[in-house]
Amino acid sequence: MAEPPQSCDCFVSLPPGSKYDHVIFGKNSDRPRDEVQEVVYYPAASHGPGATVECTYISIPQAEHTNAVVLSRPAWLWGAEMGANEHGVCIGNEAVWTREPVSPEEALLGMDLVRLALERADSAWAALSVITDLLEQHGQGGACREDPEHFSYHNTFLLADREEAWVLETAGKLWAAQKITEGVKNISNQLTIGTEISAEHPELRSVAQSQGWWSGEGEFSFTAAFSPDNPPARMELAKQRYKGGTALLQEHDGSVTAEVMMNILRDKPSGICMDSEGFRTTGSMVSILPRDATMPCIHFFTATPDPSRSVFKPFIFSESMSPVTLVMSPQYGPDDPVRTQPRFQNKVDRKHELYKAHQAALEASPDAGASLQETMRFLESQCLQEIEAMLRGEVEGQELGDLFFDCVDTEIKFYQ
């Protein structure tokens, strides 16, 4: 049977890898070809004692306070493939398989963990701690695509804030983490942490030794101990993308900007920008996290497939922020196929307004792709000029609070 369509790439650049004094984060979410990805905003909220939160499959105790978050997510689930919060924390996840078996039981999805960490943490390290604590309490598992044929995996995460980044790689409830304080780093659908372990599950090495995956002598390598003996083809193919992503980052090491990161996410020869029969890049994200805490963080989302034919639109947290319904999918409540038992017995239309306009324009004529590319460059150049002006102190950040809506609205009007 062919490998299920699932792959992703995450990138981060920290000074001196970045051109300016910014941390730059980026991710492509590669998912089943017909899956719709929406961009949703949730304001900060307070929750009473005993409150619970219903994630994709299970309910868990709610935190007393949740941060404002913006999420890019497959429209059928609760969590997110990638996103950011009001404190300048960004997270993306990747599918991975290890020597630890994948649980067949429904638990927290890796995508649920992305959202939960963004809602509950004010730094990359705090977000990592949220994820590892929840893994210990609830585990990870459940169907990771909208299909009755069960498909699940473990997860790796790239977490970043204004000061540092962390790579977190998991195997069931076990985990290892690597702290990144400078330069460039990328992850794909494979384990990458060797002996450079900055933090780990307290039982990680004892489990590896008891299973015969580590002798107990010499340096301990998480990748060597926990990589599967017969990895899925998807993990093998990820090695090529990982090498290609590393090469692109190294090519721009010292000069990485948001524009450079967008171009990396659009790179087709490396496979980072995917477009094949079974799957493609369904959503993309790039974030600028200035080291200067007086400057706002800027998060760019496509909300449409294939970044080479999509527009990155900037989102800035502000007090007047409200959800942008043009990039939000229809809701089906308790009748949603993900909520009825057995799950995923039928499909519903999850296309949002921007997705429909984008797809219609692509299908309208042979010249649609070229026209979209030209418009994409124009729209992005306008947005990036405004962002650069803001970072130079020429425009107040709060004046750009509606920029995401304005860009989405302009894009839809063009397609029509």
C-alpha atoms as a printed R data frame, in Angstrom:
    type eleno elety resid chain resno       x      y       z
1   ATOM     1    CA   MET     A     1   0.000  0.000   0.000
2   ATOM     2    CA   ALA     A     2   1.301  3.477  -0.842
3   ATOM     3    CA   GLU     A     3   2.529  5.649   1.975
4   ATOM     4    CA   PRO     A     4  -0.146  8.009   3.312
5   ATOM     5    CA   PRO     A     5   0.388 11.605   2.185
6   ATOM     6    CA   GLN     A     6   2.040 13.329   5.141
7   ATOM     7    CA   SER     A     7   5.133 15.500   5.286
8   ATOM     8    CA   CYS     A     8   6.224 18.957   6.421
9   ATOM     9    CA   ASP     A     9   9.256 21.218   6.790
10  ATOM    10    CA   CYS     A    10  10.020 23.750   9.544
11  ATOM    11    CA   PHE     A    11  12.768 26.382   9.544
12  ATOM    12    CA   VAL     A    12  14.188 28.949  11.937
13  ATOM    13    CA   SER     A    13  16.906 31.576  11.694
14  ATOM    14    CA   LEU     A    14  18.367 33.383  14.698
15  ATOM    15    CA   PRO     A    15  20.982 36.168  14.599
16  ATOM    16    CA   PRO     A    16  23.623 36.080  13.192
17  ATOM    17    CA   GLY     A    17  21.831 33.830  10.677
18  ATOM    18    CA   SER     A    18  19.212 36.544  10.140
19  ATOM    19    CA   LYS     A    19  20.031 39.741   8.252
20  ATOM    20    CA   TYR     A    20  18.508 41.902  10.970
21  ATOM    21    CA   ASP     A    21  18.106 41.466  14.719
22  ATOM    22    CA   HIS     A    22  15.087 39.207  14.185
23  ATOM    23    CA   VAL     A    23  14.236 35.553  14.665
24  ATOM    24    CA   ILE     A    24  12.623 34.275  11.452
25  ATOM    25    CA   PHE     A    25  10.318 31.224  11.599
26  ATOM    26    CA   GLY     A    26   8.809 29.344   8.669
27  ATOM    27    CA   LYS     A    27   6.795 26.235   7.937
28  ATOM    28    CA   ASN     A    28   5.151 24.432   5.030
29  ATOM    29    CA   SER     A    29   2.275 22.152   5.987
30  ATOM    30    CA   ASP     A    30   2.089 19.265   3.505
31  ATOM    31    CA   ARG     A    31  -1.169 17.381   3.801
32  ATOM    32    CA   PRO     A    32  -3.695 15.350   1.750
33  ATOM    33    CA   ARG     A    33  -4.247 17.170  -1.502
34  ATOM    34    CA   ASP     A    34  -7.941 17.966  -1.046
35  ATOM    35    CA   GLU     A    35  -7.667 19.045   2.604
36  ATOM    36    CA   VAL     A    36  -8.570 22.680   3.326
37  ATOM    37    CA   GLN     A    37  -6.440 24.693   5.723
38  ATOM    38    CA   GLU     A    38  -8.013 27.685   7.480
39  ATOM    39    CA   VAL     A    39  -6.495 30.537   9.491
40  ATOM    40    CA   VAL     A    40  -8.302 31.237  12.751
41  ATOM    41    CA   TYR     A    41  -7.813 33.761  15.558
42  ATOM    42    CA   TYR     A    42  -8.860 33.203  19.168
43  ATOM    43    CA   PRO     A    43  -8.622 36.028  21.732
44  ATOM    44    CA   ALA     A    44  -7.177 35.600  25.203
45  ATOM    45    CA   ALA     A    45  -9.643 34.200  27.713
46  ATOM    46    CA   SER     A    46 -10.072 33.279  31.372
47  ATOM    47    CA   HIS     A    47 -11.646 29.993  32.469
48  ATOM    48    CA   GLY     A    48 -13.323 29.007  35.705
49  ATOM    49    CA   PRO     A    49 -12.329 26.232  38.125
50  ATOM    50    CA   GLY     A    50 -13.055 22.751  36.804
51  ATOM    51    CA   ALA     A    51 -13.375 23.905  33.182
52  ATOM    52    CA   THR     A    52 -12.416 21.448  30.455
53  ATOM    53    CA   VAL     A    53 -11.423 21.890  26.807
54  ATOM    54    CA   GLU     A    54 -12.598 19.537  24.062
55  ATOM    55    CA   CYS     A    55  -9.666 18.820  21.760
56  ATOM    56    CA   THR     A    56  -9.970 16.851  18.518
57  ATOM    57    CA   TYR     A    57 -10.751 13.521  20.225
58  ATOM    58    CA   ILE     A    58 -10.514 13.901  24.008
59  ATOM    59    CA   SER     A    59 -11.332 16.490  26.673
60  ATOM    60    CA   ILE     A    60  -8.714 17.615  29.183
61  ATOM    61    CA   PRO     A    61  -8.662 20.134  32.064
62  ATOM    62    CA   GLN     A    62  -8.576 23.723  30.806
63  ATOM    63    CA   ALA     A    63  -5.945 26.230  31.903
64  ATOM    64    CA   GLU     A    64  -7.004 29.159  34.076
65  ATOM    65    CA   HIS     A    65  -5.925 31.566  31.327
66  ATOM    66    CA   THR     A    66  -5.369 31.067  27.592
67  ATOM    67    CA   ASN     A    67  -3.373 33.398  25.353
68  ATOM    68    CA   ALA     A    68  -4.579 35.006  22.155
69  ATOM    69    CA   VAL     A    69  -3.484 32.785  19.259
70  ATOM    70    CA   VAL     A    70  -3.558 32.705  15.459
71  ATOM    71    CA   LEU     A    71  -3.568 29.214  13.941
72  ATOM    72    CA   SER     A    72  -3.222 27.655  10.508
73  ATOM    73    CA   ARG     A    73  -4.944 24.295  10.686
74  ATOM    74    CA   PRO     A    74  -6.707 21.549   8.739
75  ATOM    75    CA   ALA     A    75 -10.310 22.691   8.963
76  ATOM    76    CA   TRP     A    76 -11.621 19.407  10.382
77  ATOM    77    CA   LEU     A    77  -9.648 19.381  13.645
78  ATOM    78    CA   TRP     A    78  -9.288 21.387  16.863
79  ATOM    79    CA   GLY     A    79  -5.529 21.876  16.963
80  ATOM    80    CA   ALA     A    80  -3.135 23.425  14.448
81  ATOM    81    CA   GLU     A    81  -0.304 22.571  12.084
82  ATOM    82    CA   MET     A    82   1.402 25.845  12.977
83  ATOM    83    CA   GLY     A    83   0.669 29.112  14.659
84  ATOM    84    CA   ALA     A    84   1.721 31.907  17.001
85  ATOM    85    CA   ASN     A    85   0.540 33.600  20.162
86  ATOM    86    CA   GLU     A    86   0.429 37.132  21.538
87  ATOM    87    CA   HIS     A    87   3.800 36.614  23.300
88  ATOM    88    CA   GLY     A    88   5.705 35.973  20.079
89  ATOM    89    CA   VAL     A    89   5.885 32.184  20.424
90  ATOM    90    CA   CYS     A    90   5.689 30.190  17.163
91  ATOM    91    CA   ILE     A    91   5.328 26.409  16.842
92  ATOM    92    CA   GLY     A    92   5.148 23.923  13.978
93  ATOM    93    CA   ASN     A    93   5.010 20.130  14.119
94  ATOM    94    CA   GLU     A    94   6.174 17.218  11.942
95  ATOM    95    CA   ALA     A    95   5.090 13.597  11.615
96  ATOM    96    CA   VAL     A    96   7.712 11.055  12.657
97  ATOM    97    CA   TRP     A    97   7.925  7.336  13.393
98  ATOM    98    CA   THR     A    98  10.232  5.768  15.981
99  ATOM    99    CA   ARG     A    99  10.964  2.433  17.632
100 ATOM   100    CA   GLU     A   100   8.219  3.202  20.137
101 ATOM   101    CA   PRO     A   101   4.905  1.883  18.770
102 ATOM   102    CA   VAL     A   102   2.201  4.359  17.746
103 ATOM   103    CA   SER     A   103  -0.792  3.996  20.056
104 ATOM   104    CA   PRO     A   104  -4.037  2.959  18.337
105 ATOM   105    CA   GLU     A   105  -6.041  4.771  21.023
106 ATOM   106    CA   GLU     A   106  -7.429  8.265  20.642
107 ATOM   107    CA   ALA     A   107  -5.450 10.782  22.667
108 ATOM   108    CA   LEU     A   108  -3.977 14.204  21.894
109 ATOM   109    CA   LEU     A   109  -2.872 14.813  18.329
110 ATOM   110    CA   GLY     A   110   0.463 16.509  17.793
111 ATOM   111    CA   MET     A   111  -1.604 19.306  16.250
112 ATOM   112    CA   ASP     A   112  -3.633 19.574  19.470
113 ATOM   113    CA   LEU     A   113  -0.356 19.945  21.363
114 ATOM   114    CA   VAL     A   114   0.690 22.821  19.095
115 ATOM   115    CA   ARG     A   115  -2.454 24.779  19.958
116 ATOM   116    CA   LEU     A   116  -2.430 23.885  23.657
117 ATOM   117    CA   ALA     A   117   1.176 25.037  23.995
118 ATOM   118    CA   LEU     A   118   0.501 28.325  22.207
119 ATOM   119    CA   GLU     A   119  -2.535 28.965  24.407
120 ATOM   120    CA   ARG     A   120  -0.704 28.240  27.653
121 ATOM   121    CA   ALA     A   121   2.915 29.429  27.265
122 ATOM   122    CA   ASP     A   122   4.717 32.772  27.051
123 ATOM   123    CA   SER     A   123   8.078 31.452  25.779
124 ATOM   124    CA   ALA     A   124   9.419 28.645  23.619
125 ATOM   125    CA   TRP     A   125  10.757 26.773  26.659
126 ATOM   126    CA   ALA     A   126   7.462 27.142  28.513
127 ATOM   127    CA   ALA     A   127   5.653 25.816  25.418
128 ATOM   128    CA   LEU     A   128   7.984 22.822  25.328
129 ATOM   129    CA   SER     A   129   7.205 22.139  28.984
130 ATOM   130    CA   VAL     A   130   3.460 22.326  28.280
131 ATOM   131    CA   ILE     A   131   3.799 19.751  25.503
132 ATOM   132    CA   THR     A   132   5.922 17.314  27.486
133 ATOM   133    CA   ASP     A   133   3.672 17.594  30.559
134 ATOM   134    CA   LEU     A   134   0.563 16.915  28.448
135 ATOM   135    CA   LEU     A   135   2.292 13.982  26.737
136 ATOM   136    CA   GLU     A   136   2.980 12.473  30.144
137 ATOM   137    CA   GLN     A   137  -0.606 12.972  31.304
138 ATOM   138    CA   HIS     A   138  -2.595 12.146  28.172
139 ATOM   139    CA   GLY     A   139  -0.279 10.623  25.550
140 ATOM   140    CA   GLN     A   140  -0.452 11.178  21.793
141 ATOM   141    CA   GLY     A   141  -2.563  9.272  19.291
142 ATOM   142    CA   GLY     A   142  -5.601  9.248  17.055
143 ATOM   143    CA   ALA     A   143  -6.313  9.524  13.336
144 ATOM   144    CA   CYS     A   144  -4.251 12.320  11.796
145 ATOM   145    CA   ARG     A   145  -6.221 12.700   8.581
146 ATOM   146    CA   GLU     A   146  -9.886 12.953   7.686
147 ATOM   147    CA   ASP     A   147 -10.256  9.366   6.505
148 ATOM   148    CA   PRO     A   148 -11.815  6.170   7.908
149 ATOM   149    CA   GLU     A   149  -8.522  4.349   7.234
150 ATOM   150    CA   HIS     A   150  -6.558  4.911  10.441
151 ATOM   151    CA   PHE     A   151  -3.257  6.718  10.092
152 ATOM   152    CA   SER     A   152  -1.265  8.051  13.039
153 ATOM   153    CA   TYR     A   153   2.259  9.013  14.040
154 ATOM   154    CA   HIS     A   154   4.488 10.541  16.680
155 ATOM   155    CA   ASN     A   155   5.590 14.170  16.472
156 ATOM   156    CA   THR     A   156   8.548 16.483  16.387
157 ATOM   157    CA   PHE     A   157   8.202 20.226  17.013
158 ATOM   158    CA   LEU     A   158  10.090 23.411  16.247
159 ATOM   159    CA   LEU     A   159   9.372 26.119  18.844
160 ATOM   160    CA   ALA     A   160  10.686 29.686  18.645
161 ATOM   161    CA   ASP     A   161  10.371 33.010  20.428
162 ATOM   162    CA   ARG     A   162  12.210 36.338  20.253
163 ATOM   163    CA   GLU     A   163  15.323 34.944  21.964
164 ATOM   164    CA   GLU     A   164  15.772 31.255  21.169
165 ATOM   165    CA   ALA     A   165  14.387 28.142  19.520
166 ATOM   166    CA   TRP     A   166  13.933 24.520  20.583
167 ATOM   167    CA   VAL     A   167  13.672 21.296  18.634
168 ATOM   168    CA   LEU     A   168  11.500 18.778  20.502
169 ATOM   169    CA   GLU     A   169  11.380 15.181  19.251
170 ATOM   170    CA   THR     A   170   9.064 12.587  20.771
171 ATOM   171    CA   ALA     A   171   8.636  8.831  20.870
172 ATOM   172    CA   GLY     A   172   5.352  8.092  22.623
173 ATOM   173    CA   LYS     A   173   5.672  9.826  25.993
174 ATOM   174    CA   LEU     A   174   9.465  9.919  25.756
175 ATOM   175    CA   TRP     A   175  11.274 12.941  24.357
176 ATOM   176    CA   ALA     A   176  14.528 14.779  23.798
177 ATOM   177    CA   ALA     A   177  15.058 18.482  23.110
178 ATOM   178    CA   GLN     A   178  17.819 20.623  21.637
179 ATOM   179    CA   LYS     A   179  18.219 24.338  22.351
180 ATOM   180    CA   ILE     A   180  19.127 26.609  19.428
181 ATOM   181    CA   THR     A   181  20.527 30.039  20.322
182 ATOM   182    CA   GLU     A   182  22.091 31.214  17.047
183 ATOM   183    CA   GLY     A   183  22.290 30.462  13.357
184 ATOM   184    CA   VAL     A   184  19.881 28.433  11.215
185 ATOM   185    CA   LYS     A   185  18.075 25.126  11.750
186 ATOM   186    CA   ASN     A   186  15.456 23.039   9.932
187 ATOM   187    CA   ILE     A   187  13.546 19.818  10.612
188 ATOM   188    CA   SER     A   188  11.607 17.399   8.411
189 ATOM   189    CA   ASN     A   189   9.916 14.035   8.984
190 ATOM   190    CA   GLN     A   190  12.849 12.395  10.744
191 ATOM   191    CA   LEU     A   191  14.755 12.458  14.007
192 ATOM   192    CA   THR     A   192  17.625 14.956  14.042
193 ATOM   193    CA   ILE     A   193  18.767 15.166  17.673
194 ATOM   194    CA   GLY     A   194  21.926 13.147  18.181
195 ATOM   195    CA   THR     A   195  24.110 13.696  21.223
196 ATOM   196    CA   GLU     A   196  23.329 17.442  21.402
197 ATOM   197    CA   ILE     A   197  20.585 16.952  23.981
198 ATOM   198    CA   SER     A   198  19.708 19.990  26.095
199 ATOM   199    CA   ALA     A   199  16.768 18.411  27.980
200 ATOM   200    CA   GLU     A   200  15.138 14.968  28.036
201 ATOM   201    CA   HIS     A   201  12.506 12.741  29.599
202 ATOM   202    CA   PRO     A   202  13.856 11.376  32.925
203 ATOM   203    CA   GLU     A   203  13.385  7.768  31.776
204 ATOM   204    CA   LEU     A   204  14.642  8.239  28.200
205 ATOM   205    CA   ARG     A   205  18.004  6.509  28.597
206 ATOM   206    CA   SER     A   206  16.810  3.763  30.924
207 ATOM   207    CA   VAL     A   207  14.075  2.784  28.440
208 ATOM   208    CA   ALA     A   208  16.547  2.810  25.566
209 ATOM   209    CA   GLN     A   209  18.932  0.621  27.532
210 ATOM   210    CA   SER     A   210  16.255 -1.828  28.707
211 ATOM   211    CA   GLN     A   211  15.057 -2.265  25.105
212 ATOM   212    CA   GLY     A   212  18.579 -2.922  23.856
213 ATOM   213    CA   TRP     A   213  18.652  0.262  21.791
214 ATOM   214    CA   TRP     A   214  21.612  1.674  23.739
215 ATOM   215    CA   SER     A   215  24.391 -0.140  25.518
216 ATOM   216    CA   GLY     A   216  24.538  2.302  28.411
217 ATOM   217    CA   GLU     A   217  28.130  3.134  27.584
218 ATOM   218    CA   GLY     A   218  29.526  6.130  25.734
219 ATOM   219    CA   GLU     A   219  27.557  9.080  24.413
220 ATOM   220    CA   PHE     A   220  23.809  8.710  24.028
221 ATOM   221    CA   SER     A   221  22.297  9.631  20.651
222 ATOM   222    CA   PHE     A   222  18.523 10.043  20.553
223 ATOM   223    CA   THR     A   223  18.439  9.528  16.778
224 ATOM   224    CA   ALA     A   224  20.570  6.389  16.923
225 ATOM   225    CA   ALA     A   225  18.564  4.885  19.771
226 ATOM   226    CA   PHE     A   226  15.029  5.658  18.614
227 ATOM   227    CA   SER     A   227  15.080  5.726  14.800
228 ATOM   228    CA   PRO     A   228  13.065  2.752  13.482
229 ATOM   229    CA   ASP     A   229  14.879 -0.205  11.941
230 ATOM   230    CA   ASN     A   230  12.569 -0.143   8.913
231 ATOM   231    CA   PRO     A   231  11.417  3.472   8.557
232 ATOM   232    CA   PRO     A   232   8.393  4.315   6.402
233 ATOM   233    CA   ALA     A   233   9.175  5.513   2.894
234 ATOM   234    CA   ARG     A   234   7.945  8.957   3.920
235 ATOM   235    CA   MET     A   235  10.784  9.257   6.438
236 ATOM   236    CA   GLU     A   236  13.325  8.151   3.845
237 ATOM   237    CA   LEU     A   237  12.074 10.735   1.346
238 ATOM   238    CA   ALA     A   238  12.234 13.362   4.099
239 ATOM   239    CA   LYS     A   239  16.020 12.963   4.187
240 ATOM   240    CA   GLN     A   240  16.226 14.551   0.730
241 ATOM   241    CA   ARG     A   241  14.032 17.477   1.776
242 ATOM   242    CA   TYR     A   242  15.967 17.890   5.014
243 ATOM   243    CA   LYS     A   243  19.260 18.117   3.113
244 ATOM   244    CA   GLY     A   244  17.726 20.482   0.560
245 ATOM   245    CA   GLY     A   245  16.327 22.722   3.294
246 ATOM   246    CA   THR     A   246  19.649 22.745   5.137
247 ATOM   247    CA   ALA     A   247  21.447 23.739   1.923
248 ATOM   248    CA   LEU     A   248  19.012 26.596   1.258
249 ATOM   249    CA   LEU     A   249  19.375 27.917   4.799
250 ATOM   250    CA   GLN     A   250  23.156 27.704   4.654
251 ATOM   251    CA   GLU     A   251  23.148 29.513   1.312
252 ATOM   252    CA   HIS     A   252  21.432 32.460   3.005
253 ATOM   253    CA   ASP     A   253  23.086 32.129   6.423
254 ATOM   254    CA   GLY     A   254  23.670 35.670   7.674
255 ATOM   255    CA   SER     A   255  21.076 37.227   5.361
256 ATOM   256    CA   VAL     A   256  17.793 35.464   6.198
257 ATOM   257    CA   THR     A   257  14.736 37.724   6.039
258 ATOM   258    CA   ALA     A   258  11.010 37.045   5.801
259 ATOM   259    CA   GLU     A   259  11.291 37.310   2.015
260 ATOM   260    CA   VAL     A   260  14.136 34.781   1.948
261 ATOM   261    CA   MET     A   261  12.101 32.395   4.114
262 ATOM   262    CA   MET     A   262   9.116 32.743   1.784
263 ATOM   263    CA   ASN     A   263  11.330 31.882  -1.179
264 ATOM   264    CA   ILE     A   264  12.644 28.791   0.632
265 ATOM   265    CA   LEU     A   265   9.072 27.629   1.267
266 ATOM   266    CA   ARG     A   266   8.357 28.110  -2.449
267 ATOM   267    CA   ASP     A   267  11.302 25.990  -3.583
268 ATOM   268    CA   LYS     A   268  10.070 23.093  -5.718
269 ATOM   269    CA   PRO     A   269  13.368 21.403  -6.788
270 ATOM   270    CA   SER     A   270  14.112 20.509  -3.150
271 ATOM   271    CA   GLY     A   271  10.588 19.140  -2.627
272 ATOM   272    CA   ILE     A   272   9.947 21.666   0.145
273 ATOM   273    CA   CYS     A   273   7.083 23.124  -1.901
274 ATOM   274    CA   MET     A   274   5.095 19.965  -2.650
275 ATOM   275    CA   ASP     A   275   2.575 19.442  -5.414
276 ATOM   276    CA   SER     A   276   1.972 15.817  -6.362
277 ATOM   277    CA   GLU     A   277  -0.938 13.528  -7.081
278 ATOM   278    CA   GLY     A   278  -1.527 12.532  -3.470
279 ATOM   279    CA   PHE     A   279  -0.494 15.533  -1.424
280 ATOM   280    CA   ARG     A   280   0.724 19.096  -1.552
281 ATOM   281    CA   THR     A   281   1.598 22.079   0.580
282 ATOM   282    CA   THR     A   282  -1.844 23.129   1.844
283 ATOM   283    CA   GLY     A   283  -0.742 26.076   4.001
284 ATOM   284    CA   SER     A   284   2.399 28.087   4.755
285 ATOM   285    CA   MET     A   285   3.554 30.440   7.502
286 ATOM   286    CA   VAL     A   286   6.472 32.849   8.009
287 ATOM   287    CA   SER     A   287   7.030 34.944  11.151
288 ATOM   288    CA   ILE     A   288   9.283 37.865  12.052
289 ATOM   289    CA   LEU     A   289  10.094 37.949  15.777
290 ATOM   290    CA   PRO     A   290  12.111 41.121  16.536
291 ATOM   291    CA   ARG     A   291  14.560 40.857  19.421
292 ATOM   292    CA   ASP     A   292  13.402 44.372  20.378
293 ATOM   293    CA   ALA     A   293  10.399 43.651  22.586
294 ATOM   294    CA   THR     A   294   8.897 47.084  21.830
295 ATOM   295    CA   MET     A   295   8.346 46.009  18.227
296 ATOM   296    CA   PRO     A   296   5.414 43.741  17.297
297 ATOM   297    CA   CYS     A   297   5.862 40.278  15.860
298 ATOM   298    CA   ILE     A   298   4.526 39.813  12.327
299 ATOM   299    CA   HIS     A   299   3.091 36.492  11.153
300 ATOM   300    CA   PHE     A   300   2.419 35.788   7.472
301 ATOM   301    CA   PHE     A   301  -0.067 33.114   6.343
302 ATOM   302    CA   THR     A   302  -1.163 31.940   2.906
303 ATOM   303    CA   ALA     A   303  -4.465 30.197   3.886
304 ATOM   304    CA   THR     A   304  -4.321 28.614   0.402
305 ATOM   305    CA   PRO     A   305  -2.378 25.720  -1.151
306 ATOM   306    CA   ASP     A   306   1.036 25.930  -2.854
307 ATOM   307    CA   PRO     A   307   3.018 28.958  -1.654
308 ATOM   308    CA   SER     A   308   4.514 29.374  -5.142
309 ATOM   309    CA   ARG     A   309   1.014 30.352  -6.295
310 ATOM   310    CA   SER     A   310  -0.217 31.962  -3.070
311 ATOM   311    CA   VAL     A   311   0.098 35.277  -1.272
312 ATOM   312    CA   PHE     A   312   1.649 35.575   2.194
313 ATOM   313    CA   LYS     A   313  -0.562 37.944   4.181
314 ATOM   314    CA   PRO     A   314   0.625 39.609   7.426
315 ATOM   315    CA   PHE     A   315  -1.128 39.213  10.759
316 ATOM   316    CA   ILE     A   316  -0.278 41.400  13.772
317 ATOM   317    CA   PHE     A   317  -1.849 40.920  17.189
318 ATOM   318    CA   SER     A   318  -3.755 44.009  18.332
319 ATOM   319    CA   GLU     A   319  -6.407 44.879  20.873
320 ATOM   320    CA   SER     A   320  -8.954 45.483  18.111
321 ATOM   321    CA   MET     A   321  -8.309 42.150  16.391
322 ATOM   322    CA   SER     A   322 -11.275 40.045  15.306
323 ATOM   323    CA   PRO     A   323 -11.560 36.767  13.361
324 ATOM   324    CA   VAL     A   324 -11.330 37.023   9.561
325 ATOM   325    CA   THR     A   325 -14.261 34.921   8.376
326 ATOM   326    CA   LEU     A   326 -13.057 34.944   4.759
327 ATOM   327    CA   VAL     A   327 -10.373 32.389   5.701
328 ATOM   328    CA   MET     A   328 -12.519 30.406   8.156
329 ATOM   329    CA   SER     A   329 -14.227 27.197   7.053
330 ATOM   330    CA   PRO     A   330 -17.911 26.304   7.565
331 ATOM   331    CA   GLN     A   331 -18.780 24.674  10.884
332 ATOM   332    CA   TYR     A   332 -20.960 21.550  11.154
333 ATOM   333    CA   GLY     A   333 -21.294 21.204  14.933
334 ATOM   334    CA   PRO     A   334 -22.244 17.796  16.356
335 ATOM   335    CA   ASP     A   335 -23.043 16.511  12.857
336 ATOM   336    CA   ASP     A   336 -19.458 16.965  11.695
337 ATOM   337    CA   PRO     A   337 -18.026 13.629  10.464
338 ATOM   338    CA   VAL     A   338 -15.132 14.018  12.897
339 ATOM   339    CA   ARG     A   339 -17.579 14.053  15.835
340 ATOM   340    CA   THR     A   340 -20.025 11.332  14.839
341 ATOM   341    CA   GLN     A   341 -19.321  7.642  15.501
342 ATOM   342    CA   PRO     A   342 -17.841  5.898  13.640
343 ATOM   343    CA   ARG     A   343 -15.774  8.839  12.493
344 ATOM   344    CA   PHE     A   344 -15.111 10.022   8.936
345 ATOM   345    CA   GLN     A   345 -17.900  8.109   7.217
346 ATOM   346    CA   ASN     A   346 -18.577 10.991   4.839
347 ATOM   347    CA   LYS     A   347 -17.008 14.232   3.647
348 ATOM   348    CA   VAL     A   348 -18.332 17.773   3.963
349 ATOM   349    CA   ASP     A   349 -17.377 20.930   2.096
350 ATOM   350    CA   ARG     A   350 -14.810 22.803   4.211
351 ATOM   351    CA   LYS     A   351 -13.750 25.387   1.621
352 ATOM   352    CA   HIS     A   352 -13.606 28.968   2.908
353 ATOM   353    CA   GLU     A   353 -14.166 32.024   0.689
354 ATOM   354    CA   LEU     A   354 -10.492 32.699  -0.069
355 ATOM   355    CA   TYR     A   355  -9.843 29.039  -0.846
356 ATOM   356    CA   LYS     A   356 -12.750 28.950  -3.320
357 ATOM   357    CA   ALA     A   357 -11.694 32.159  -5.031
358 ATOM   358    CA   HIS     A   358  -8.077 31.014  -5.243
359 ATOM   359    CA   GLN     A   359  -8.979 27.623  -6.717
360 ATOM   360    CA   ALA     A   360 -11.425 29.147  -9.196
361 ATOM   361    CA   ALA     A   361  -8.762 31.562 -10.450
362 ATOM   362    CA   LEU     A   362  -6.234 28.744 -10.896
363 ATOM   363    CA   GLU     A   363  -8.719 26.707 -12.897
364 ATOM   364    CA   ALA     A   364 -10.084 29.591 -14.972
365 ATOM   365    CA   SER     A   365  -7.478 29.655 -17.757
366 ATOM   366    CA   PRO     A   366  -3.997 28.414 -18.705
367 ATOM   367    CA   ASP     A   367  -2.659 31.873 -17.895
368 ATOM   368    CA   ALA     A   368  -4.134 31.915 -14.410
369 ATOM   369    CA   GLY     A   369  -0.938 30.675 -12.765
370 ATOM   370    CA   ALA     A   370   1.205 33.403 -14.332
371 ATOM   371    CA   SER     A   371  -1.357 36.046 -13.461
372 ATOM   372    CA   LEU     A   372  -1.505 34.854  -9.863
373 ATOM   373    CA   GLN     A   373   2.272 34.914  -9.607
374 ATOM   374    CA   GLU     A   374   2.421 38.516 -10.809
375 ATOM   375    CA   THR     A   375  -0.307 39.615  -8.425
376 ATOM   376    CA   MET     A   376   1.264 37.673  -5.561
377 ATOM   377    CA   ARG     A   377   4.538 39.545  -5.981
378 ATOM   378    CA   PHE     A   378   2.741 42.877  -6.089
379 ATOM   379    CA   LEU     A   379   0.611 42.235  -3.002
380 ATOM   380    CA   GLU     A   380   3.512 40.895  -1.017
381 ATOM   381    CA   SER     A   381   5.794 43.761  -1.997
382 ATOM   382    CA   GLN     A   382   3.167 46.229  -0.796
383 ATOM   383    CA   CYS     A   383   2.761 44.424   2.516
384 ATOM   384    CA   LEU     A   384   6.496 43.973   3.058
385 ATOM   385    CA   GLN     A   385   7.093 47.664   2.367
386 ATOM   386    CA   GLU     A   386   4.594 48.586   5.072
387 ATOM   387    CA   ILE     A   387   6.121 46.092   7.484
388 ATOM   388    CA   GLU     A   388   9.626 47.418   6.839
389 ATOM   389    CA   ALA     A   389   8.378 50.960   7.402
390 ATOM   390    CA   MET     A   390   6.889 49.885  10.706
391 ATOM   391    CA   LEU     A   391  10.107 48.184  11.813
392 ATOM   392    CA   ARG     A   392  11.984 51.388  10.941
393 ATOM   393    CA   GLY     A   393   9.607 53.264  13.222
394 ATOM   394    CA   GLU     A   394   7.910 55.177  10.398
395 ATOM   395    CA   VAL     A   395   4.458 53.597  10.946
396 ATOM   396    CA   GLU     A   396   2.832 52.689  14.261
397 ATOM   397    CA   GLY     A   397   2.269 48.932  14.649
398 ATOM   398    CA   GLN     A   398  -1.338 49.281  15.726
399 ATOM   399    CA   GLU     A   399  -2.159 50.939  12.395
400 ATOM   400    CA   LEU     A   400  -1.513 47.599  10.719
401 ATOM   401    CA   GLY     A   401  -3.930 45.607  12.886
402 ATOM   402    CA   ASP     A   402  -6.381 45.188   9.993
403 ATOM   403    CA   LEU     A   403  -3.715 44.436   7.394
404 ATOM   404    CA   PHE     A   404  -4.475 40.713   7.317
405 ATOM   405    CA   PHE     A   405  -8.152 41.317   6.568
406 ATOM   406    CA   ASP     A   406  -7.288 44.006   4.009
407 ATOM   407    CA   CYS     A   407  -4.905 41.694   2.160
408 ATOM   408    CA   VAL     A   408  -7.363 38.782   2.161
409 ATOM   409    CA   ASP     A   409 -10.176 41.038   0.944
410 ATOM   410    CA   THR     A   410  -7.986 42.496  -1.826
411 ATOM   411    CA   GLU     A   411  -6.898 39.031  -2.935
412 ATOM   412    CA   ILE     A   412 -10.477 37.750  -3.221
413 ATOM   413    CA   LYS     A   413 -11.575 40.837  -5.164
414 ATOM   414    CA   PHE     A   414  -8.745 40.313  -7.636
415 ATOM   415    CA   TYR     A   415  -9.678 36.681  -8.221
416 ATOM   416    CA   GLN     A   416 -13.277 37.670  -8.877
